[in-house]
Amino acid sequence: MIIRHEKPSDIATITEITKVAFKDHSFSHQTEHFTICDLRAAGALTISLVAEVDGRIVGHIAFSPVTVSDGTPDWYGLGPVSVLPEFQGCRIGTALIDNGLTLLKSMEGRGCALTGIPTYYARFGFRHYPRLIHEGVPQEVFVSKPFYGIVPNGAVEFHQAFKQLSLVEKDAIADIIIDYEIEGLRVNKENKAIESIMKKRILAEMPDGKCMLRPAALAEYDSYFGKVAQFRATEMSRVHKNPIMTAIKS
Ligand SMILES: CC(C)(COP(=O)(O)OP(=O)(O)OC[C@H]1O[C@@H](n2cnc3c(N)ncnc32)[C@H](O)[C@@H]1OP(=O)(O)O)[C@@H](O)C(=O)NCCC(=O)NCCS
């Protein structure tokens, strides 16, 4: 097995391996490959290693910078990490993680954090520290590894690329954008995707029970949809201000 840095020609394979590894996992929204692409595009894929067996890429790991609210610099996030199902259990994940952590240290990294299966990552020295948190997840799945024994005191924020909308959420948003009206719209709050985008404050309920899309909140998750929603909102307010259109409307 060889562990090496990614090359441009590996990108399509990395996407495929990530999709396959996370397919059917209930904890995943199957958006991990989007995260890797967005990290790469943002220049935030600090380390991207592949595992090669007999010339074939069978595993991948990504590391990216995180921010810590107390200002501690040089901490990184681990993940996503993927091994093709037929190669799992052969220490490939272990080799990717060990090599990645060694590289991070050599780059003067001070620590690493992730959300994942605590029992798996415990073997690499990751554990949960109550003083270092990550908002929005059960704290027991947020684990970290200080390289020099110093645990920061604050909240860790991963790169924006980790804020991915699931395909059903994107579908729900696309429907809303298409149906959008200046008066706001009524939505079925029982729908899981609607419930989820309301929880993310992308869709906000007004006192009259109608809902409004919030382009700024949407852009935090998906700049494309954010721009479309913003455009739609601007267009609608322009139309609304036009007396002829208002007359036709009424
Ligand atoms: C998690 C993953 C990267 C591990 O890679 P791997 O090459 O299969 O793991 P290794 O062979 O290095 O390690 C095997 C050990 O990890 C344990 N392990 C693997 N997946 C585990 C899991 N989901 N939960 C707990 N332990 C796990 C195995 O039981 C085995 O334990 P043992 O050493 O006591 O026998 C790989 O299984 C994978 O791609 N899974 C799907 C994607 C995923 O879950 N990524 C991580 C998200 S946090």
The ligand as an SDF file (V2000), in Angstrom:
LIG
                    3D

 48 50  0  0  0  0  0  0  0  0999 V2000
  -14.1370    4.3250    8.7830 C   0  0  0  0  0  0  0  0  0  0  0  0
  -13.1740    3.8330    7.7010 C   0  0  0  0  0  0  0  0  0  0  0  0
  -12.4760    5.0090    7.0500 C   0  0  0  0  0  0  0  0  0  0  0  0
  -12.1300    2.9500    8.3930 C   0  0  0  0  0  0  0  0  0  0  0  0
  -11.1960    2.4920    7.4520 O   0  0  0  0  0  0  0  0  0  0  0  0
  -10.7120    0.9690    7.4630 P   0  0  0  0  0  0  0  0  0  0  0  0
   -9.5970    0.8580    6.5130 O   0  0  0  0  0  0  0  0  0  0  0  0
  -11.8980    0.1040    7.2160 O   0  0  0  0  0  0  0  0  0  0  0  0
  -10.2640    0.8250    8.9900 O   0  0  0  0  0  0  0  0  0  0  0  0
   -8.9750    0.0620    9.5390 P   0  0  0  0  0  0  0  0  0  0  0  0
   -8.8150   -1.2380    8.8010 O   0  0  0  0  0  0  0  0  0  0  0  0
   -7.8070    0.9470    9.5620 O   0  0  0  0  0  0  0  0  0  0  0  0
   -9.3930   -0.1870   11.0300 O   0  0  0  0  0  0  0  0  0  0  0  0
  -10.2000   -1.2730   11.2960 C   0  0  0  0  0  0  0  0  0  0  0  0
  -10.6970   -1.1320   12.6950 C   0  0  0  0  0  0  0  0  0  0  0  0
  -11.5990   -0.0420   12.7690 O   0  0  0  0  0  0  0  0  0  0  0  0
  -12.8480   -0.4650   13.2300 C   0  0  0  0  0  0  0  0  0  0  0  0
  -13.8960    0.2610   12.5520 N   0  0  0  0  0  0  0  0  0  0  0  0
  -14.0330    0.4590   11.2230 C   0  0  0  0  0  0  0  0  0  0  0  0
  -15.1600    1.1450   10.9710 N   0  0  0  0  0  0  0  0  0  0  0  0
  -15.7050    1.4020   12.1840 C   0  0  0  0  0  0  0  0  0  0  0  0
  -16.8800    2.0490   12.6000 C   0  0  0  0  0  0  0  0  0  0  0  0
  -17.7340    2.5690   11.6960 N   0  0  0  0  0  0  0  0  0  0  0  0
  -17.1410    2.1210   13.9280 N   0  0  0  0  0  0  0  0  0  0  0  0
  -16.3010    1.6030   14.8440 C   0  0  0  0  0  0  0  0  0  0  0  0
  -15.1680    0.9430   14.5040 N   0  0  0  0  0  0  0  0  0  0  0  0
  -14.8990    0.8500   13.1930 C   0  0  0  0  0  0  0  0  0  0  0  0
  -12.9060   -1.9340   12.8710 C   0  0  0  0  0  0  0  0  0  0  0  0
  -13.8120   -2.6160   13.7190 O   0  0  0  0  0  0  0  0  0  0  0  0
  -11.4930   -2.3680   13.1180 C   0  0  0  0  0  0  0  0  0  0  0  0
  -11.2970   -2.5740   14.4930 O   0  0  0  0  0  0  0  0  0  0  0  0
  -10.1500   -3.5760   15.0730 P   0  0  0  0  0  0  0  0  0  0  0  0
   -8.8180   -2.9610   14.7300 O   0  0  0  0  0  0  0  0  0  0  0  0
  -10.4120   -3.5460   16.5410 O   0  0  0  0  0  0  0  0  0  0  0  0
  -10.3800   -4.8690   14.3990 O   0  0  0  0  0  0  0  0  0  0  0  0
  -13.8830    2.9790    6.6210 C   0  0  0  0  0  0  0  0  0  0  0  0
  -14.4960    1.9000    7.2550 O   0  0  0  0  0  0  0  0  0  0  0  0
  -14.9220    3.7410    5.8050 C   0  0  0  0  0  0  0  0  0  0  0  0
  -14.6130    4.2760    4.7430 O   0  0  0  0  0  0  0  0  0  0  0  0
  -16.1600    3.7560    6.2880 N   0  0  0  0  0  0  0  0  0  0  0  0
  -17.2540    4.4510    5.5820 C   0  0  0  0  0  0  0  0  0  0  0  0
  -17.0990    5.9390    5.6310 C   0  0  0  0  0  0  0  0  0  0  0  0
  -16.9610    6.4280    7.0710 C   0  0  0  0  0  0  0  0  0  0  0  0
  -17.6870    5.9960    7.9580 O   0  0  0  0  0  0  0  0  0  0  0  0
  -15.9960    7.3650    7.2750 N   0  0  0  0  0  0  0  0  0  0  0  0
  -15.6910    7.8790    8.5960 C   0  0  0  0  0  0  0  0  0  0  0  0
  -16.7570    8.7650    9.0790 C   0  0  0  0  0  0  0  0  0  0  0  0
  -16.4560    9.2690   10.7340 S   0  0  0  0  0  0  0  0  0  0  0  0
  1  2  1  0
  2  3  1  0
  2  4  1  0
  2 36  1  0
  4  5  1  0
  5  6  1  0
  6  7  2  0
  6  8  1  0
  6  9  1  0
  9 10  1  0
 10 11  2  0
 10 12  1  0
 10 13  1  0
 13 14  1  0
 14 15  1  0
 15 16  1  0
 15 30  1  0
 16 17  1  0
 17 18  1  0
 17 28  1  0
 18 19  1  0
 18 27  1  0
 19 20  2  0
 20 21  1  0
 21 22  1  0
 21 27  2  0
 22 23  1  0
 22 24  2  0
 24 25  1  0
 25 26  2  0
 26 27  1  0
 28 29  1  0
 28 30  1  0
 30 31  1  0
 31 32  1  0
 32 33  2  0
 32 34  1  0
 32 35  1  0
 36 37  1  0
 36 38  1  0
 38 39  2  0
 38 40  1  0
 40 41  1  0
 41 42  1  0
 42 43  1  0
 43 44  2  0
 43 45  1  0
 45 46  1  0
 46 47  1  0
 47 48  1  0
M  END
$$$$
